[in-house]
Amino acid sequence: MVFKFHEEKKGKIEIKPKVNICNNKNLCLAYTPGVAEISKVLAKNPNLAYKYTIKGNSVAIVTDGSAVLGLGNIGPYPAIPVMEGKSVIFKNYANIDAFPVCLNTQDPDEIVKIVENISPIFGGINLEDISAPNCFEVERKLKKSLDIPIFHDDQHGTAIVVLAGLINALKLVDKKFENIKVVISGSGAAGIAILKLLHAKGVRKIVMLDSRGVISEKRKDLPKHKKELFKIIDKDSSDFGVKEAFNRADVLIGVSKGGVVKAHDIKAMNQDPIVLALANPIPEIMPEIAKKAGAKIIATGRSDYPNQLNNALVFPGFFRGLLDTREKNITQKMKINAAHALAGVTIKPTINNIIASIFNKKVVPAIAQAVRKSVK
Amino acid sequence: MVFKFHEEKKGKIEIKPKVNICNNKNLCLAYTPGVAEISKVLAKNPNLAYKYTIKGNSVAIVTDGSAVLGLGNIGPYPAIPVMEGKSVIFKNYANIDAFPVCLNTQDPDEIVKIVENISPIFGGINLEDISAPNCFEVERKLKKSLDIPIFHDDQHGTAIVVLAGLINALKLVDKKFENIKVVISGSGAAGIAILKLLHAKGVRKIVMLDSRGVISEKRKDLPKHKKELFKIIDKDSSDFGVKEAFNRADVLIGVSKGGVVKAHDIKAMNQDPIVLALANPIPEIMPEIAKKAGAKIIATGRSDYPNQLNNALVFPGFFRGLLDTREKNITQKMKINAAHALAGVTIKPTINNIIASIFNKKVVPAIAQAVRKSVK
């Protein structure tokens, strides 16, 4: 089925004219000699590319194929169909022209150099499926060198959709961000971005797990980018084993891998546990098992269970807002506002409906509006 | 007019879905989780990108903005509207998805590195408006390192359209390639490619001019890539001044700049002079002046005179043939065949109609077919 779907049209996107060149007059306007007038103007003021070219509406979806979906480091070719799918979503939901840039290199400095050099035609850069810690370095350097917004979707898109889900879930169990204890299972790009955004939102008790246990100052095996997290994770964490981590936790956020969370972990949690088990395609704990173990609200990344937290809910509207304002600075405040806007689309959340569907036509305008309003 | 045309739609191309993702089933096929099946298959066999992604139909239009139209080295931003125009032509005439890659660097090694690294999604590379001699180095290195066709349009597209025009023009004056004397005014990328293709076609008396005079072994100021031409230009050239160059020449090909050829140059030519004055927007000699000086057949690059020799006649069909066959080796024989195919579209050439119009729907299929047939 999926093979036929992809083979039939040989790819999911095409590059189409918006202008008609059926006669000589139009051809002379769109191409030589007419276009030379536009080129001359752009030679004096490159910024007018926003006025006369696709720059203002175009996004590069940049990947090095090092962390494609949940499939790991499988390179640029397997990334192509994923990025094409993303391009389809960009256009369909937010009318953004997004082109896949699937790179044959995984060297962060080379990636930075390439993106800098291909950037003139783009109004924004969506980094995608680049593994940690390279993704942090690439993002940081590009934010510094380019004057267009840089958004690593696996980090920030995921963090925003998680926060949106959590805003509505906490309403349902009548708890507040300031008081909850959160366990994040997974300390890759997504986990770290979630940690930072929840901290910015006021959560103070966050325990983070990686494949070797609780992240704390006691660990001697941690890379630099994980050590930097000490200042915002729960100080008490250093005394925790994995078992204590779950003890009286209000929220579990899973961005690690299928099956790593067990029923007894859920049973150890506080009253009305919220379980966001987002590993794809197999969640950290299957909804049926989590429910039986006492979870009150369960969300996954899957479309065949209730409460799908998919970052496709976020990136189209978020980039729409960025492109509309030509804003390059993406702040935590902007992300929090976007999360509230997304949560707000679901006026009366219920246990099986904490988040709007990706097909809800109010989602993209709400997020875009929140981003635009966040720009002073 | 041209400003309104470009401002109205903010660019001339868009990136559109070829698939419908209006429901969850299709979204799951086009994006996660379904697309993972395609990714897994591509991880094992990247070559299947031709089957399941846009690779087989996509071309990168790569420029460094160093020789944009006749405007010179004006950088990547002014190149954007030109490359968008080219993309429109690619799609409209040959149904090829071509994306502009307008680079912020003019270092040939960097250009090579970038193109190598962004190549996975492309089925072909159209180098464009890159100045000589960098364009030769970039082309040579990419041909070596990549397994997709590399075609520098300013060289080979121009050479093919010139040869096509000349095939029909020579018929009209009843002369043969083996016997004619040709003067090429201009020794940039286009001039050199024309020289080589005419030589491959059997022309033996070719004199080449640059801005300082006749190219010959006597010149001590020539860069390496021009010295390499000695072996195929007319040996007698070394005794020529510019004046002698035109003496009894049958054909003048101008790919230099406006106004450099004078009436007395045309008057010095052989019987029935053929003048292809292709500098844009001002030809080497205006058709009215050339005619008055005795030119029998006159062609320009302009759409407002008869006999427009525009490489837009060539690149759509040529790439169509390359993509259809997945051939990476572009040979002189292939180019000559393409030129004959283009010339052949005009069944009964006349003095004011040596070449088909770009709107003639037979042009692209004829050239594509010639390329396909050239591939063994």
Interface residues (C-beta under 8 A of the other chain):
Chain A: M1 V2 F3 F5 H6 E7 K9 K10 G11 K12 I13 E14 I15 K16 P17 K18 V19 I21 C22 N23 N24 N26 L27 C28 L29 A30 Y31 T32 P33 G34 V35 A36 E37 I38 S39 K40 V41 L42 A43 P46 A49 Y50 K51 Y52 T53 I54 K55 G56 N57 S58 V68 L69 G70 L71 I74 G75 P76 Y77 P78 A79 I80 P81 V82 E84 G85 K86 S87 V88 I89 K91 N92 D97 A98 F99 P100 V101 C102 L103 N104 T105 E110 K113 I114 E116 N117 I118 S119 P120 I121 N280 P281 G301 R302 S303 N310 A312 I358 F359
Chain B: M1 V2 F3 F5 H6 E7 K9 K10 G11 K12 I13 E14 I15 K16 P17 K18 V19 I21 C22 N23 N24 N26 L27 C28 L29 A30 Y31 T32 P33 G34 V35 A36 E37 I38 S39 K40 V41 L42 A43 P46 A49 Y50 K51 Y52 T53 I54 K55 G56 N57 S58 V68 L69 G70 L71 I74 G75 P76 Y77 P78 A79 I80 P81 V82 E84 G85 K86 S87 V88 I89 K91 N92 D97 A98 F99 P100 V101 C102 L103 N104 T105 E110 K113 I114 E116 N117 I118 S119 P120 I121 N280 P281 G301 R302 S303 N310 A312 I358 F359
